[in-house]
Amino acid sequence: MPPYVPSTEPVVIKIDNLVKRFVLRHTRSMKEAFVWLLKGRKGDLSEKFNALDGVSLDIHEGERVALLGLNGSGKSTLLKLISGVMHGDQGEILARGRIAGLIEVGAGFHPDLTGRDNVYLNGAILGMTKSEIDENFDSIVEFSEIEQFIDTEVKFYSSGMYLRLAFAVAVHTDPEIFLVDEILAVGDEPFQKKCIKKIKELSQRGKTLIVVSHDLDMVKRLCERGVVLENGKIVEDGDIRDAVSHLRPDG
């Protein structure tokens, strides 16, 4: 892989001073709870922490970016904020172009509907028109490899079947920005390879790719740029090999 050179293409995602807080509710002793009640419920039996703490980042058109870090570093939270399924408490995210991808297994699926109905539901959620879904339906089902179960309610699907159908719908939305979380970990190896091949095809067509993964060898093959987060802050941003070395000093 040639040396990483910062992109001069237009910015498609601009993240400015982004903060996301979560509330941690701790189990307190009966004595602590009693004192809290006697004080008229003053004070808080919970505490807040910043999953993201002032993150600023520009991602350019056509870049292949890996968000890396240990568990709890904030990478999956950042991906969810980019996707729009979660909102920040401070700062802003500006995105240009259709965003699609895999954030959680079965997100956007209704368990009581069939796979066929969920293709239309999930496609609509991801911004496809009915005519676009009609046009791509056979290709979606073929890619998913679950043709015989397409008219079965998805509550009977395994996590792998969810993944196949969700990925198939997402890649057929023809997004400008494609997001992938650790979701590929639940698929079998042949389907993982098929997904990675499709992701590479999107990248070759100039689509922007943002990946969250603990599989450092895979991201070195897929991505050119790595952004490492620790405790909700960016601590490394540059060549994917440098980012991987930050997490795995032995290479």
C-alpha positions as CSV (number, residue, x, y, z in Angstrom):
1,M,0.0,0.0,0.0
2,P,1.4,3.4,-0.9
3,P,2.1,6.0,1.8
4,Y,-1.0,7.8,3.1
5,V,-1.5,11.3,1.7
6,P,-4.2,13.5,3.2
7,S,-7.1,13.9,0.8
8,T,-7.8,17.1,-1.1
9,E,-11.3,15.9,-2.1
10,P,-14.4,17.8,-0.8
11,V,-15.4,17.2,2.8
12,V,-18.5,15.0,3.1
13,I,-18.6,14.7,6.9
14,K,-17.6,17.5,9.1
15,I,-17.6,16.9,12.9
16,D,-17.0,19.9,15.1
17,N,-16.4,19.7,18.9
18,L,-18.8,16.7,19.3
19,V,-19.7,15.7,22.8
20,K,-22.0,12.8,23.8
21,R,-22.8,12.1,27.4
22,F,-24.3,9.0,28.9
23,V,-25.8,8.5,32.4
24,L,-24.4,5.8,34.6
25,R,-26.9,4.6,37.2
26,H,-25.1,2.9,40.1
27,T,-26.7,0.6,42.6
28,R,-26.4,2.3,46.0
29,S,-26.6,0.8,49.5
30,M,-29.9,1.1,51.4
31,K,-28.3,3.5,53.8
32,E,-27.2,5.8,50.9
33,A,-30.6,5.7,49.3
34,F,-32.3,6.4,52.7
35,V,-30.0,9.4,53.3
36,W,-30.8,10.7,49.8
37,L,-34.5,10.5,50.5
38,L,-34.1,12.3,53.9
39,K,-32.3,15.1,52.1
40,G,-35.4,15.6,49.9
41,R,-33.9,13.7,46.9
42,K,-31.1,16.3,46.6
43,G,-28.1,15.2,44.8
44,D,-27.9,12.5,42.1
45,L,-27.6,8.8,42.5
46,S,-26.3,8.6,39.0
47,E,-23.3,10.1,37.3
48,K,-22.5,11.2,33.7
49,F,-19.6,10.4,31.6
50,N,-18.5,11.7,28.1
51,A,-18.4,8.9,25.6
52,L,-17.2,11.5,23.2
53,D,-15.3,14.5,24.5
54,G,-14.8,17.4,22.0
55,V,-14.2,15.3,18.9
56,S,-13.5,17.3,15.7
57,L,-12.9,15.5,12.4
58,D,-13.2,16.0,8.6
59,I,-13.8,13.0,6.3
60,H,-13.3,13.6,2.6
61,E,-15.1,12.1,-0.4
62,G,-13.8,8.7,-1.3
63,E,-11.8,8.2,1.8
64,R,-11.6,4.8,3.5
65,V,-11.4,5.5,7.2
66,A,-11.2,3.1,10.2
67,L,-12.4,4.2,13.6
68,L,-10.2,2.3,16.1
69,G,-9.8,2.0,19.8
70,L,-10.3,-0.3,22.8
71,N,-13.8,-1.1,24.1
72,G,-15.4,2.0,25.5
73,S,-13.2,4.4,23.5
74,G,-16.2,6.0,21.8
75,K,-15.7,4.6,18.2
76,S,-19.1,2.9,17.9
77,T,-20.8,5.9,19.5
78,L,-19.2,8.2,16.9
79,L,-20.4,5.9,14.1
80,K,-24.0,6.0,15.4
81,L,-23.9,9.8,15.6
82,I,-22.7,9.9,12.0
83,S,-25.5,7.6,11.0
84,G,-28.1,9.8,12.7
85,V,-29.5,7.0,15.0
86,M,-28.1,9.0,17.9
87,H,-27.7,12.7,18.6
88,G,-24.9,14.5,20.3
89,D,-25.2,16.7,23.4
90,Q,-22.8,19.4,22.1
91,G,-21.1,20.3,18.8
92,E,-22.4,19.3,15.4
93,I,-22.1,16.8,12.5
94,L,-22.7,18.0,8.9
95,A,-22.9,15.3,6.2
96,R,-23.4,15.5,2.5
97,G,-24.8,12.6,0.6
98,R,-26.9,9.4,1.3
99,I,-25.6,7.5,4.3
100,A,-26.2,3.8,4.7
101,G,-24.6,0.8,6.4
102,L,-24.7,-1.7,9.2
103,I,-24.7,-0.4,12.7
104,E,-26.8,-3.0,14.6
105,V,-28.2,-6.4,13.5
106,G,-31.8,-6.0,12.5
107,A,-31.9,-2.2,13.0
108,G,-34.8,-1.0,10.9
109,F,-36.4,-4.5,10.7
110,H,-39.8,-5.3,12.1
111,P,-39.8,-8.8,13.7
112,D,-43.5,-9.6,12.7
113,L,-43.0,-8.7,9.1
114,T,-41.6,-11.1,6.5
115,G,-38.1,-10.7,4.9
116,R,-39.8,-9.4,1.8
117,D,-41.8,-6.7,3.7
118,N,-38.7,-5.7,5.6
119,V,-36.7,-5.2,2.4
120,Y,-39.3,-2.5,1.5
121,L,-39.4,-1.1,5.1
122,N,-35.6,-1.0,5.5
123,G,-35.0,0.3,2.0
124,A,-37.5,3.2,2.7
125,I,-35.8,4.0,6.0
126,L,-32.5,4.2,4.1
127,G,-34.0,6.6,1.5
128,M,-34.9,4.4,-1.4
129,T,-38.1,4.9,-3.3
130,K,-40.6,2.0,-3.9
131,S,-39.6,1.9,-7.6
132,E,-35.9,1.7,-6.6
133,I,-36.6,-1.2,-4.3
134,D,-38.8,-2.9,-6.9
135,E,-35.9,-2.6,-9.4
136,N,-33.3,-3.9,-7.0
137,F,-35.4,-6.5,-5.1
138,D,-34.3,-9.6,-6.9
139,S,-30.6,-8.5,-6.7
140,I,-31.0,-7.8,-3.0
141,V,-32.5,-11.3,-2.3
142,E,-29.9,-13.0,-4.5
143,F,-27.0,-11.3,-2.7
144,S,-28.5,-12.2,0.7
145,E,-28.6,-15.9,-0.2
146,I,-31.8,-16.4,1.8
147,E,-34.3,-16.8,-1.0
148,Q,-36.2,-19.7,0.5
149,F,-36.8,-17.6,3.7
150,I,-37.7,-14.3,2.1
151,D,-41.5,-14.8,2.9
152,T,-40.8,-15.9,6.5
153,E,-41.2,-13.5,9.4
154,V,-37.8,-12.2,10.4
155,K,-38.4,-13.0,14.1
156,F,-37.5,-16.6,13.1
157,Y,-34.2,-15.5,11.4
158,S,-30.8,-16.2,12.9
159,S,-28.5,-13.2,13.5
160,G,-26.6,-14.4,10.4
161,M,-29.7,-14.2,8.3
162,Y,-30.5,-10.8,9.6
163,L,-27.0,-9.7,8.7
164,R,-27.3,-11.0,5.1
165,L,-30.5,-9.3,4.4
166,A,-29.6,-6.0,6.1
167,F,-26.2,-5.8,4.3
168,A,-27.9,-6.7,1.0
169,V,-30.4,-3.8,1.4
170,A,-27.8,-1.3,2.6
171,V,-25.4,-1.9,-0.4
172,H,-28.2,-1.6,-2.9
173,T,-29.2,1.9,-1.7
174,D,-26.1,3.1,-3.6
175,P,-25.0,5.3,-0.7
176,E,-22.4,8.0,-1.0
177,I,-21.2,7.2,2.5
178,F,-21.1,3.6,3.8
179,L,-20.8,2.8,7.5
180,V,-19.8,-0.6,8.9
181,D,-19.6,-1.6,12.6
182,E,-18.4,-4.8,14.0
183,I,-21.5,-6.3,12.5
184,L,-19.5,-8.4,10.0
185,A,-18.3,-10.5,13.0
186,V,-21.6,-12.4,13.2
187,G,-21.5,-13.6,9.6
188,D,-19.8,-16.8,8.4
189,E,-16.5,-16.5,6.6
190,P,-17.7,-16.9,3.0
191,F,-20.3,-14.2,3.5
192,Q,-17.8,-11.9,5.2
193,K,-15.5,-12.3,2.2
194,K,-18.4,-11.5,-0.1
195,C,-19.3,-8.4,2.0
196,I,-15.7,-7.2,2.0
197,K,-15.5,-7.6,-1.8
198,K,-18.7,-5.5,-2.1
199,I,-17.3,-2.9,0.2
200,K,-14.2,-2.7,-1.9
201,E,-16.3,-2.3,-5.1
202,L,-18.1,0.7,-3.5
203,S,-14.8,2.2,-2.6
204,Q,-13.5,1.8,-6.1
205,R,-16.5,3.7,-7.3
206,G,-15.5,6.6,-5.1
207,K,-17.8,6.0,-2.2
208,T,-16.7,7.1,1.3
209,L,-16.2,4.2,3.7
210,I,-16.1,4.4,7.5
211,V,-15.4,1.2,9.4
212,V,-15.4,0.3,13.1
213,S,-13.6,-3.0,13.8
214,H,-11.3,-4.8,16.2
215,D,-9.9,-6.8,13.3
216,L,-6.8,-4.8,12.7
217,D,-5.6,-6.9,9.8
218,M,-8.8,-6.5,8.0
219,V,-8.9,-2.7,8.4
220,K,-5.3,-2.5,7.1
221,R,-6.5,-4.2,3.9
222,L,-9.6,-2.1,3.6
223,C,-8.7,1.4,4.8
224,E,-6.0,4.0,4.1
225,R,-6.7,6.3,7.1
226,G,-7.0,5.4,10.8
227,V,-8.5,7.5,13.6
228,V,-7.8,6.1,17.1
229,L,-10.0,7.1,20.0
230,E,-9.2,6.8,23.7
231,N,-11.7,7.9,26.4
232,G,-13.7,9.8,23.9
233,K,-10.8,11.8,22.4
234,I,-8.9,11.4,19.2
235,V,-5.3,10.5,19.9
236,E,-4.1,9.4,16.4
237,D,-5.2,10.4,12.9
238,G,-3.3,9.5,9.8
239,D,-1.9,6.5,8.0
240,I,-3.8,3.3,8.8
241,R,-0.5,1.5,9.6
242,D,0.5,4.1,12.2
243,A,-3.0,3.9,13.7
244,V,-2.8,0.1,14.0
245,S,0.7,0.4,15.4
246,H,-0.7,2.8,18.1
247,L,-3.0,0.0,19.2
248,R,-0.7,-2.9,18.4
249,P,3.0,-1.8,18.8
250,D,4.2,-5.1,17.3
251,G,2.6,-4.1,14.0
